[in-house]
Amino acid sequence: MPNDGEIRQNLFDVKNAVAQQRLESLMPSRVVVSDLERAAYGEITVNDAIANIGKRHQGCRNTRSTTITLASKTSLSLTLVCDTCRASFSFGGLPIMTAVSVQLPDDVANRLNQLAALTGRSKSFYITEAVLEHLDDLEDVYLAEKRLEDIRAGRSKTHTLEEVERDLGLAD
């Protein structure tokens, strides 16, 4: 059973892996993320998480490839590719990170420096946390704006609830 520090690191690794997937326009399902989080807490083994994810994707239509590779005893690399769901995760050990240069206003940089000094964590840690916290919201806003633009330009059509219920045979 992992200790509190290992659990925090494992959860951070899962969060980074999911964020990386979203940056690559891949949307891992909540069930996949849940299995990885359960493994992070030690509720199930990493091998159990891999097996569960693999079983769920065996039934996917149009599966082109399913590869599960253990990178080491504490980390895994999981790749599942099909037309309806794609995911690639690095879990455990050190997450794959990309260096990014950020320019901040002086007052924000000072606050960040103070927070890092006060807590003993790196500035990179807090910048990563801030990006992960708000990235989903930003992606949702831009997607909504794109959909609205498509609707206004006639490239996309909307449907009323009544139409959807009727088409799906759910109307009373």
C-alpha positions in Angstrom: 0.0 0.0 0.0 1.5 3.4 -1.0 2.2 6.0 1.7 0.7 9.5 1.5 3.6 11.0 -0.4 3.5 8.2 -3.0 -0.2 8.6 -3.4 0.1 12.3 -4.0 2.9 11.7 -6.6 0.8 8.9 -8.3 -2.2 11.2 -8.5 -0.1 14.0 -9.9 1.2 11.6 -12.5 -2.3 10.6 -13.5 -3.4 14.2 -13.7 -0.4 15.0 -15.9 -1.1 12.0 -18.1 -4.7 13.0 -18.6 -3.7 16.6 -19.3 -1.2 15.5 -21.9 -3.9 13.4 -23.6 -6.3 16.4 -23.7 -3.5 18.6 -25.3 -3.3 15.9 -28.0 -7.1 16.1 -28.5 -7.5 12.7 -26.9 -10.3 12.4 -24.3 -9.7 9.5 -21.9 -13.0 8.3 -20.4 -13.8 8.8 -16.8 -13.7 5.1 -16.2 -10.1 4.9 -17.5 -9.1 7.8 -15.3 -10.9 6.2 -12.4 -9.0 3.0 -12.8 -5.7 4.9 -12.9 -6.7 6.8 -9.8 -7.6 3.6 -8.0 -4.1 2.2 -8.9 -2.6 5.5 -7.6 -4.3 4.9 -4.2 -3.2 1.2 -4.2 -6.8 0.0 -4.3 -6.0 -2.1 -7.3 -2.6 -3.0 -8.9 -1.3 -1.4 -12.0 -1.7 -4.7 -13.7 -5.4 -4.8 -12.7 -5.8 -1.3 -14.1 -4.2 -2.4 -17.4 -6.4 -5.5 -17.6 -9.6 -3.5 -16.8 -8.8 -0.9 -19.5 -7.8 -3.6 -22.0 -11.1 -5.5 -21.4 -13.2 -2.5 -21.9 -11.5 -1.7 -25.2 -11.7 -5.2 -26.6 -15.3 -4.6 -27.6 -14.5 -1.3 -29.4 -15.6 -1.3 -33.0 -12.9 -0.5 -35.6 -10.0 -1.1 -33.2 -6.8 -0.6 -35.1 -4.4 -1.5 -32.4 -4.2 -2.3 -28.7 -0.8 -2.2 -27.1 -0.1 -2.5 -23.4 3.5 -2.2 -22.4 4.9 -2.1 -18.9 7.8 0.4 -19.0 9.1 -0.6 -15.5 8.0 -2.0 -12.2 6.4 1.3 -11.2 5.3 2.8 -14.4 3.3 1.8 -17.4 2.7 2.9 -20.9 -0.7 2.1 -22.2 -1.8 2.8 -25.7 -5.3 2.0 -27.0 -6.3 3.2 -30.5 -9.7 2.8 -32.1 -12.1 5.1 -34.0 -14.2 6.0 -31.0 -11.7 6.1 -28.1 -8.0 6.7 -28.0 -5.7 6.9 -25.0 -2.0 6.9 -24.2 -0.9 7.1 -20.6 2.4 7.3 -18.7 1.7 6.4 -15.1 4.1 6.2 -12.1 7.7 7.2 -11.9 8.4 10.7 -13.3 5.8 12.0 -15.7 6.8 13.0 -19.2 7.2 16.8 -19.0 7.9 19.4 -21.7 9.7 22.6 -20.9 7.7 25.8 -21.6 8.9 29.4 -21.1 6.3 31.7 -19.5 6.5 35.4 -19.0 4.6 36.7 -16.0 3.9 40.3 -14.8 6.3 41.2 -12.0 3.6 41.2 -9.3 2.4 37.7 -10.3 6.0 36.4 -10.5 6.7 37.8 -7.0 3.6 36.1 -5.6 4.7 32.8 -7.3 8.2 33.2 -5.8 6.7 33.8 -2.3 4.4 30.8 -2.5 7.2 28.5 -3.7 9.5 29.7 -0.9 6.8 29.4 1.7 5.8 25.9 0.8 9.1 24.5 -0.5 7.6 23.5 -3.8 8.9 24.6 -7.1 7.5 27.4 -9.2 7.0 24.8 -12.0 4.8 22.8 -9.7 2.4 25.7 -9.1 2.4 26.8 -12.8 1.6 23.2 -13.8 -1.2 23.1 -11.2 -2.7 26.4 -12.4 -2.6 25.3 -16.1 -4.2 21.9 -15.3 -6.9 23.6 -13.1 -8.0 25.9 -15.9 -7.2 24.1 -19.1 -10.5 22.2 -19.2 -12.5 25.4 -18.9 -10.5 27.2 -21.6 -10.9 24.2 -24.0 -14.7 24.1 -23.3 -15.0 27.9 -24.0 -13.1 27.6 -27.3 -15.1 24.5 -28.4 -18.4 26.3 -27.5 -17.3 29.3 -29.5 -16.4 27.1 -32.5 -19.7 25.3 -32.4 -21.6 28.6 -32.2 -19.7 29.9 -35.2 -20.5 26.7 -37.1 -24.2 27.0 -36.2 -24.3 30.7 -37.3 -22.5 29.9 -40.5 -24.9 27.1 -41.3 -22.2 24.3 -41.1 -24.0 22.7 -38.1 -27.6 22.2 -37.2 -29.3 22.2 -33.8 -32.1 20.0 -32.6 -34.7 20.5 -30.0 -35.2 18.1 -27.1 -38.5 17.0 -28.6 -36.8 16.2 -32.0 -34.1 14.1 -30.3 -36.6 12.3 -28.1 -38.8 11.6 -31.2 -35.9 10.4 -33.3 -34.7 8.1 -30.5 -38.1 6.7 -29.9 -38.3 8.3 -26.4 -41.2 10.6 -27.0 -44.4 10.0 -25.0 
